[in-house]
């Protein structure tokens, strides 16, 4: 029962469902997923860890890059059943269609180049910066 619950919890998050649909098309690294989804790297990594623990994705390291893909066979019948049915999920969802259109053009070299020269006009969806005057953060005694 524990395996079943792990898979269902992993599938219950919309971001993780999007990641599965993306990885159905092409194996990608964290930076490529970050570029597609617009979330911070730690957020992407956390979601991938949940998917990997549930047996839905697997990773392998190539030089300095860790690639993620749908799991081939983890021995978890619930994960394998979910992945076998993945092709029909969200077929009419416009966001998924848009993501799928952008995946073939995805190039790690372009993503790395973009990240090395960040565009400050495109803030990360998950990161908010708050500015406080320093005297408001310290107590005056």
N, C-alpha and C positions, 0 to 999 in steps of 0.2 A: 504494500500500500504506500510505503514511503516514496518509492520511485514514481508512482502515479501522481502523488501530490507535488513532487518536485517538478515534474513536467507541466502539470496544470498551472502551477504558480509561475513558472517561466513563461508560459504562453499567455498568461493573463495581462501582461503589460503591453500596451500598444507599441512602445518603442522596440521592445524585443520582437514583437510580431513583424514589425517593419524590417528589422535586421534579418530575420529569417527569410523574408521575401527577397531582400537584397542579395543575401548569400545564396539564394536559389539560382540566381543568374550568374554570379561570379564570386570566386573567393577573393577576399579583400583583407587589407591590414587595418589597424585601428585608425590611422590617419585618413585613409580613404573613406571609412565609415563616418568619421568625424566630419569630413568635408560634405558628404551626402546629407547627413542628418542635422548638422549644425549644432551638435552638443559638444561639451567639453570632453577632452580625452579621458579623464577619470570616470565620467559618466558612461561613456562608451565601453570602457574596460570593465566597469562594474556589471553592466548588462551582459557583456560577453561571458563573464565569469559565471553568472547565473545560468545562461544558456549552456555553457560547457558542463557545469555541474549536473544539469538535467539530462545530459547526453544528447542534446540537440545540435551542438556544433563541436568541432574539434579544431585544434590549432597545431601548427608546426612552425618551427623557426628556420628561417633562411637568412644567413648572415645576421644583420641587425634587425630584420623585419620578422614579425610574428604574423602569419597568415591565418585567417579563419575561414572555415568552410562548413557546410552542413555535414553532420556526422555520417560516416559510411555505415558503421554497425557497432554500436556500443554494448549490445546485449540487453539494452533496455527496450523491451517490447513496446512500451507506451511512447517513448521518444521516436522509435522507428515507425510506429503507426501514425503519429502526428506528422512526421516528415513525409511519409508516403501520401498523405492527403493535402500537403501544402500547396500543390499546384493550383488547386481550385479556390483557395482562400483569397478573399479581397480582390477578385478579378475585376470587379467593377469600381473599385475605389480609386478616385482621381489622384490622390496623393501617391499611392503605390504605382500607378501608371506613370506618373511624373518621375518618380525615383527610378523606375525601370528604364525610362528613356535616357536618363543621365548616366547610367551605369556603363554602357559600352564605351562612352567617351572618357571614362574615368582613367586617369593616368597618375600613378604614384609620383612620378617626376614632377608633374604639374602641381600636385597637392603639396609636395614638399617645398617646391619653389614658392607657392602662395604662402605657406606657413612661415617661411624664413623671412618674408617681407609682408607682415600682416597689414591688412587694411583696417584702419581704426574706425572706418565708417560702417563696418559690419560687425557689431558686437556679438559675442557668443550668446545664444539664447538662454543658456543656463547660468551665466555669470552676471551678477549685478554688482556694480561698484557704488558704494555710498561714501560721500565725502563729509567728514565732520571736522569742525574746527578743533584743533588740538586742545584748547582750553575746555572744551565740552567733554573730552574724554578723561581728563584728569580732575581729581578733586582738589579744590582749593581748601587749605587748612588754615 
